[in-house]
């Protein structure tokens, strides 16, 4: 059910002019930023609890992993003009 609802919304967004698609994408990014950040913090917290002491190298590796996540503009199926 949720997947078809999501696909319906995606299809509606695809029907918009590119400028409006970008505004929708940016709005969704702003809406989900807090939750995505919270999940990152929780993941780090779980890793710290299970690993005990964390070295600077381990922290650097985690930061690099987060930074490797593709930005919104690269995740879009619609190329920017």
C-alpha positions, 0 to 999 in steps of 0.5 A: 500500500505504502509503495503504491502511494509513494509511486503515486506521489513520485509520478505527480512530481515527475509531471511538474516542470523541472523548477517545481520538481526541484522545489519539491525535492528541496522541501522534502530534504528540509522535512526529512533532515532532522530525522536523517540527522537523528538516525546518524546520531543514533547509529554513532551512539550504537557503534560507541556502545558496542565498540567501547572506546573510539579512536580518532581514526574510527571517528574519521572513518565514520565521518567519511562514510556519512560524507559518501552519502550521495547528495540529493541532486545526485539521487534524483532520477531527473538530471539537472539542466 
